[in-house]
Amino acid sequence: MSDDPTIGFLKADVARFCAGLDDLAPAIRLRLVVQLREALGEVTDAALDSGMAAAKAEGWGLRQIGAQAGLSHEKVRYRLAQASDEPAGPS
């Protein structure tokens, strides 16, 4: 587990949310857990991509970024390329 107390707080908050699902019907419970996983994945993927882009902008190599992110340098290269190809959104 991380030694950052913020991570522990967030994990405990998610655990409380999940424990609150115990009394729900299985279909609702499963749907909510899937929605939670998707939402957390979207947020953490965006933060990871942003952090990797910031590291690259500071001159970090792909292997160094990968070591910090727990990814191969090829996966880092791919994700950075994908993130830079995405449209900026509505203007």
N, C-alpha and C positions, 0 to 999 in steps of 0.2 A: 504494500500500500504506500501511497505517496506520503511524504512527511509534510506536505503542504496542508494546513488545516482546512483550507477552502475546499480542497478535493474531498476530504472526509465529511465535511458539512454537506456538500452536494450529494455524495453517495448516500448519506443517511436520509436526506430529503427524498431521494428517489426510492430508497427502501421503504420509507413511510408511505409514499404514494402506492407502491406495489402491495404493501401489507393491507392497505385500505381496499384493495380489489378482492380480497379473499371471500367476501360475502356475496359477490356478484355472480350472476349466471356465467357459466364457462364461456359462452359466445361473446358476451360483453367484456369479460375479463381478458380474453385473448385479443380481442380487437383493440382494447385500450393499451395492452402491453405492446402490440405491434406498432400502434401509432406512437407510443412513447419511444420505442427503439428507432423508428424512422426520424422522429423529430430530433432526438439526441444525435443521431448519425449526421443529419444535415448540419446541425450547429457545430459539432466537433470536426466534421470534414472541412467546413468553411474556415474554421479557426486554424486547422492544421495547414491547409493550403496557404492561408495568409501568413502564417508563421514561417513556412518554408520559403515563400516569396520574399519575405523580409530578410531571412538569412542569406538567400541568394543575392539580394541587393547589397548586402554587406560584404559580399565576396566569398561566402562559404562555398566549398565544393559540394558536389552532389553526394559524395560518400559521407562527408561530415554531417550534412543535413540528414541523410538516411540513418546514420548512427544515432542521432538525437531523436529522430521520429520513429525509429523502429521499422524502417522500410529499406528495401534495397535501393541502391542509387538509381537503378533503372525505373523503379516505381516512382521515385522522387521526380526524375526527369519527365516521366509520363504525366504525373499529376500537375507539375508546373506548366507543362505544355497545354494540358487540358484547361487549366484555370486561365491561362492567358488567351485562349481561343474563345472563351465564353463571351457572348455579347454583354455589353455594359448594362443593358436593360433599357427601359423606356426613358427618353430624354424629355 
